[in-house]
Amino acid sequence: MNYPPKQFLFFTLFFISALSPTVFFSETALAVAKSHQYGDIEMSQPGQNKAVLPVIFRHSTHRDKYTCRLCHVDLEFAQVAGGTGVIEDDNRDGRYCGACHNGKHAFEITLCAKCHPKNQTERQELDRQGKEDFFKAKKTLPPARYGNKIDWIMAENTGKIKLQDALPGITMPQQDMVVNRRDEPRTPSLAGLPGIIFSHSKHVVWNGCGMCHPEPYALEAGKTKMTMKEIISGKYCGRCHGTVAFPINDCSLCHSKPVTLK
């Protein structure tokens, strides 16, 4: 993995320092989490009694098996935490979590204690088991510097993980009329930063087209205008990068086109 030049680090720190403290320390794209907790989200039923402990959904134990598209398009999970409104009847009817947790693809939805802790002691045990499972899996996968500290793209490229992108009876047959695999250059608004190379090929594997187009990105290249401040606050790239995908402080993964400073 190539590390950014000293000039790049200087400009990056300069740029971030210019942002407001509210944005810099927001709980979105620059959120701080331990590697085994990165991507974890709390799930509660609408109107649920606050005394009932929420379910902790661990992205890390799902993204080594399934594409993001399968859950967020086919199963209709919102891309914003708390935006889905899952209730128990949904799961029992085979929607959302129940599409896989049926005893065929994953453990049955009736094994409640695997997700729903009754008290803090059970919550701590689920957290302990989740941490143990994460680090056991992490040993077999290529490393990265931030987030889960797992290079998920490399893991998929090298066959370390095999992603499932369809569920029988749920996923509609797909016909790829347009396959966009090209890399697209973007010019940073701050002079002196390395150029951005957006890789469609890397995103299509995980997301397909429907997670990005037509919202939040227009179909026409360059049509959607965005700022780094918006990304850090959780919009555009920050919708995924900083919550599940590698965080945006891993700057050189996007700003990857070398620049020569004079």
N, C-alpha and C positions, 0 to 999 in steps of 0.2 A: 504494500500500500504506500503510495507516495504522500509525503507530508508537505503541507503548504510552505512556501518560502517565507522568510522573515518579513518581507515587505507585505505579504498578504495578511499575516497575523497583525501587523501594525494597522493596516487599513481596516481590517475587520473590527479590532478593538476600538478604533477611532469611530467607526460608523455606529457600533452598538452603544458606545458611550453617549452618542448624540440623541439616543432615543429616551423617552421619558421613563422614569423608574417604574411607573405603573405597567408599562408595556414590557420592560425588561424582566420584571419579576412576575409576569402573568402566569397563570396555571395552565398555559397552553403550550406553545411551541418551544419555550425554554424551561418547561417544568423539570424539576429535579426529582429523580426517583432512583432507588437502588436497581441494579441491573435485573434482578429477578422480579421486581415490581413494575418495571417499565411496561406500559401498555395495560396495566390492570385498571378496571373501572368498577364502580359500585353500581349495582342494579337493584332498584326497589320497585315494587308494584305501585301504580298510581294510588295515592291516598293511603298508603301503607302506614300502619302504626309505627311511630318512631322507635318504639321499644323493640320492634322486630329488626334484627340485624340484616343488613342488605347482603345480597349475593356478590361475591367478588368474581368478576369475569376476567380470566387471564388470557389475554391475546396470545401470549407466548406459547401456550399449550394447544392453540388452535391453528396458528399460522404456519406451523410445521406440517400441517396436514391438508389445509384448505386454502383456496385463494380468497382474497378479500372480496372479490366480486361475488362469489357464491353466497356469502352471508349478507352483503350490503345491497345486492341487487335482487338475486333470486329469493332470498329469505326476508328481504325488506327491513333489515335492521338499519336504523338511522345511523348516519356517520357522526352524529353529535350525541354525546353521552346523555342519557335520560330522554332522548327524543323518540323512542320506540313505543313505550308504554305497554310492555309485555305483562300479561296476567296469566295466572295458572291455567285457566281454561284454554288459552292459546296454545300453550305447550302440550297439554293433554290431547288437543285436537290435531297435533302434528305440525303446528306452525312454530316459527322461530326456533328456540332450543329443541322443541319436540320433533323437529324434522330429522334430527340426527340421534337425539337421545331417546331411542325407541328400542334399544336392545339389539339392533342390527348394526348400526354404524358406531354407536357409543352406548354407554350404560343407560339403563332405562330411566325415564323421568321420575318414576316412582321411588327411586333411591334418593329421597329428599336430602338426607344428611350429607351427601357428597357436595352439595351446593349451599344448602340452607343451614347455617349453624343456629342452634337453639340458644346458645349463651356464649360468653367471651371465651370460656375454656375450649369449646368446640371451634370457635373462630381461630383461636391460636393454633389448634391442631391442624386445621385446614391450611393455615398460612405456613406452618412448619412443613407439611407435606408438599405444598406447592413449591416452596423454596427448594426442598430436596429434589423434587422431580425436575425442576428447572436446571439446576447445576449438573445433574446427571446427564441431561440432554445436551447441555452447553458444551460438555467435554468432547462431544462427537462432531461439533459444528465449527466452521471457520470463525475466527475472532474478528471483532470490530472494536472501535475505540469508545463509542458512546451508546446510549440507549440500553438495549439488552446486552450490548457488547457481543452480539452475534451478527455476522455478515450474512443476512438472509438471502441476498441476491446471489452471492457466491455459493451458498448452500444449495440453492435451486439449480444454478448453472452446472454444478459439479455432480448433481444427482444425490446429494446427501439427504435431501428431502424430496418427496414426490407430492405434488399439489393436486388435490381433487378439485375439479371445477364444475361438477355437475352432480345433481341428486336425482335418481329415478322418480318420475312422477311430479317433479317440481321444476327442474330446469327444462326450458323449452329448447328444441333442436336449434342449433345455431349454424348459420351459413355466413362464413366470413367473406363478405363482398369486398371489403376494403381491409387490408392488413397493413397498418402503419408501423414500420419498424425503424424509421429514420431517426437520426439524432438531429436535434434542432438547436442552433446556436442562439443565445440571447445575450444582449449587451447590458451589463450592469449600469445603473444610473450614476454610480459613484466611480469617477475616473480612477484608473490604476488598479482596480480589482480584476482578478482573472475572469475571463469570460465564462458564461454559463453554457453548459451543454446539457440540454434536456433530452433524455433517452426515452423515446416511445417504446422501444423494444423491452426495456426493463419494467416499464409500468404496465404494458399490455398483459404480460404474463400474470401479474397479480390482480390487476384492476379491470381488464377489458377496456371498453370505451365508456360504458355507461356510468362509471363512478366519477368521471371528470367532465364529460360532455352531455348535454349542452350547459350544465351548471356544475361547478362555478366557472368553467372555461368555455368560451365561444369556440365554435368549430374552426373558424378562420384563424390561421396562425398569426400571432401578434396582436389579435384584436382585443384580448383581455388585458387591461392595464392593472398593474398591481405594484405595491411598494413593499419593501422589506418590513416596514412597520406593520403592515397588514398581515404579512405572513407570520411574524412573531406573535401577533395577537390571535392567531388561530384561523386565519382566513386563507383561501387558496392553497398553496403548498402546505401551510401550517395546519390545515385540517387533519392531515395525516402525519406530517413530519413534526414531531414533538409530542405526539400522543401515542402513536404505534410504530410508524416507520422511523428511520433514523432521525434524530433531532437535528435542527438546523445549525447547531454549533459545530457539527461535523462539516464545516464550510467547504472543504476541498472536494467533497463528493458531488457538489453542484457547480461550484466555481472551479472547474477542472481544466480550463483552457489557459495555458501558461501566458504570462504577461511579462514584458520587459520594461522596467522602469529606467528612465534616463535622468 
